[in-house]
Amino acid sequence: MSSGKTDQPEAVNFNEPPAYLLDRIYVAATGRSYKKRVYGEELFRELDPHVTYQKCPHFRKLADDLEQLARTAGCRRPGE
């Protein structure tokens, strides 16, 4: 795992993996268990990628890498 990559994303947080955290929060807020395939799209629509970019270094790295790949492929941001 020294390369910064993992084959098991759920292992990133050893105390409470992301899926378990999400389930716990979702149950507390809605009274029902979180089902990724059922409720994921609903929750994803509520995300603000700019906030995530500022707060999560892993997301920031992913977004920056994707932007670099797009630029290398000749894609540009709207308005450029």
MIMARMI-768338 format. One record per residue: residue in one letter; x, y, z of N, C-alpha, C, O in turn; residue number from 0. Coordinates in steps of 0.02 Angstrom, whole numbers. Layout:
BEGIN
residuo/nX/nY/nZ/caX/caY/caZ/cX/cY/cZ/oX/oY/oZ/num
A/X/Y/Z/X/Y/Z/X/Y/Z/X/Y/Z/NUM
...
***
This chain:
BEGIN
residuo/nX/nY/nZ/caX/caY/caZ/cX/cY/cZ/oX/oY/oZ/num
M/41/-60/0/0/0/0/43/63/0/16/117/6/0
S/107/57/-7/151/115/-6/143/160/-66/162/218/-65/1
S/113/134/-121/103/174/-180/45/223/-174/32/263/-219/2
G/8/219/-117/-49/262/-108/-113/233/-138/-165/264/-135/3
K/-108/173/-165/-166/140/-195/-186/81/-152/-145/53/-115/4
T/-249/62/-158/-273/4/-122/-323/-34/-165/-361/-4/-203/5
D/-322/-99/-160/-369/-140/-197/-437/-142/-161/-486/-164/-190/6
Q/-438/-118/-99/-499/-118/-59/-512/-48/-31/-488/-33/24/7
P/-548/-6/-68/-560/62/-44/-591/65/25/-580/113/62/8
E/-630/14/44/-661/15/109/-610/9/165/-626/22/223/9
A/-549/-10/149/-497/-18/200/-460/47/215/-416/48/258/10
V/-477/101/181/-442/164/191/-448/188/263/-398/209/292/11
N/-507/186/292/-518/204/361/-525/140/401/-575/105/395/12
F/-476/125/442/-477/62/477/-526/62/536/-547/8/558/13
N/-544/119/562/-591/123/618/-663/118/595/-703/83/626/14
E/-680/152/541/-748/151/514/-743/163/439/-741/221/417/15
P/-741/110/399/-736/118/327/-792/162/299/-846/165/328/16
P/-780/196/243/-829/243/215/-899/215/208/-948/249/223/17
A/-906/153/184/-973/124/175/-1010/117/241/-1070/128/245/18
Y/-973/99/294/-1005/91/360/-1024/159/389/-1077/167/419/19
L/-980/208/379/-996/276/402/-1058/303/367/-1103/330/399/20
L/-1061/294/301/-1118/317/263/-1182/282/286/-1234/315/294/21
D/-1179/217/297/-1237/181/321/-1260/206/389/-1319/216/400/22
R/-1213/217/434/-1230/241/501/-1264/309/498/-1315/320/531/23
I/-1237/354/459/-1265/422/452/-1333/419/418/-1380/453/438/24
Y/-1339/377/367/-1402/372/330/-1457/344/374/-1514/368/372/25
V/-1441/292/414/-1490/264/459/-1513/316/510/-1572/321/525/26
A/-1465/354/537/-1482/405/586/-1528/459/556/-1572/485/590/27
A/-1516/476/493/-1554/530/461/-1622/507/433/-1670/546/432/28
T/-1625/444/411/-1686/422/376/-1722/364/410/-1780/351/395/29
G/-1688/329/455/-1718/271/487/-1715/209/444/-1744/157/463/30
R/-1681/212/387/-1675/153/345/-1602/141/326/-1562/188/325/31
S/-1586/80/310/-1518/62/293/-1500/90/224/-1542/92/179/32
Y/-1438/112/217/-1415/140/153/-1400/83/104/-1365/36/120/33
K/-1429/90/45/-1416/42/-9/-1386/81/-66/-1419/121/-99/34
K/-1322/69/-78/-1284/106/-127/-1318/108/-196/-1322/161/-227/35
R/-1342/52/-219/-1372/48/-285/-1441/82/-288/-1463/101/-342/36
V/-1473/90/-231/-1539/120/-229/-1536/195/-216/-1568/234/-250/37
Y/-1496/215/-166/-1496/284/-143/-1435/324/-166/-1432/385/-156/38
G/-1387/291/-196/-1326/326/-217/-1337/385/-263/-1308/438/-253/39
E/-1379/375/-313/-1392/430/-361/-1425/489/-326/-1408/547/-339/40
E/-1472/474/-281/-1506/527/-243/-1456/568/-203/-1459/630/-203/41
L/-1412/535/-168/-1362/571/-128/-1310/606/-172/-1289/661/-156/42
F/-1291/574/-226/-1240/603/-270/-1263/670/-298/-1222/715/-307/43
R/-1328/677/-312/-1354/740/-339/-1346/797/-289/-1345/855/-308/44
E/-1340/781/-225/-1334/831/-172/-1262/853/-159/-1251/902/-123/45
L/-1214/818/-188/-1144/833/-176/-1123/896/-213/-1145/909/-269/46
D/-1080/935/-182/-1050/992/-215/-976/975/-227/-937/973/-180/47
P/-958/963/-290/-889/942/-303/-837/994/-283/-780/977/-270/48
H/-857/1058/-282/-809/1110/-261/-792/1104/-187/-734/1113/-167/49
V/-842/1089/-147/-830/1078/-75/-787/1016/-64/-739/1017/-25/50
T/-804/963/-100/-766/901/-95/-694/912/-116/-648/888/-83/51
Y/-684/949/-169/-617/964/-194/-576/1000/-141/-517/985/-131/52
Q/-607/1048/-107/-571/1086/-55/-556/1044/7/-504/1054/39/53
K/-600/998/24/-594/962/88/-558/895/83/-531/872/133/54
C/-557/864/25/-530/796/20/-470/793/-27/-477/802/-87/55
P/-411/782/2/-351/780/-41/-352/723/-91/-323/730/-145/56
H/-385/668/-76/-389/612/-122/-433/630/-182/-415/614/-239/57
F/-489/663/-170/-532/686/-224/-497/739/-266/-501/738/-327/58
R/-462/785/-232/-425/838/-267/-374/807/-315/-368/829/-372/59
K/-338/757/-291/-288/723/-334/-322/689/-393/-298/695/-449/60
L/-377/655/-380/-414/623/-434/-438/674/-486/-428/665/-546/61
A/-469/728/-462/-494/780/-507/-438/812/-547/-445/824/-607/62
D/-382/827/-515/-325/857/-550/-297/809/-602/-280/830/-657/63
D/-292/745/-584/-267/695/-632/-314/689/-692/-291/685/-749/64
L/-380/688/-680/-428/684/-734/-425/746/-779/-429/741/-840/65
E/-417/804/-748/-411/865/-788/-349/863/-831/-351/883/-890/66
Q/-294/840/-804/-232/836/-842/-239/787/-900/-215/800/-956/67
L/-271/730/-888/-283/682/-942/-326/713/-997/-313/704/-1057/68
A/-378/750/-977/-422/782/-1026/-384/835/-1067/-392/839/-1127/69
R/-343/874/-1033/-304/925/-1069/-254/893/-1117/-244/917/-1173/70
T/-223/838/-1095/-176/802/-1138/-212/775/-1200/-183/772/-1254/71
A/-275/757/-1192/-315/731/-1248/-344/787/-1291/-377/774/-1341/72
G/-331/850/-1272/-353/907/-1312/-419/937/-1290/-446/980/-1325/73
C/-446/915/-1234/-509/943/-1209/-494/1009/-1173/-440/1018/-1144/74
R/-543/1053/-1175/-535/1118/-1141/-596/1131/-1098/-649/1103/-1108/75
R/-587/1174/-1048/-643/1195/-1007/-689/1238/-1048/-667/1273/-1094/76
P/-754/1237/-1032/-800/1282/-1067/-777/1355/-1061/-758/1377/-1006/77
G/-778/1390/-1115/-758/1460/-1115/-684/1472/-1130/-663/1529/-1138/78
E/-646/1418/-1136/-574/1427/-1152/-564/1430/-1226/-507/1437/-1249/79
***
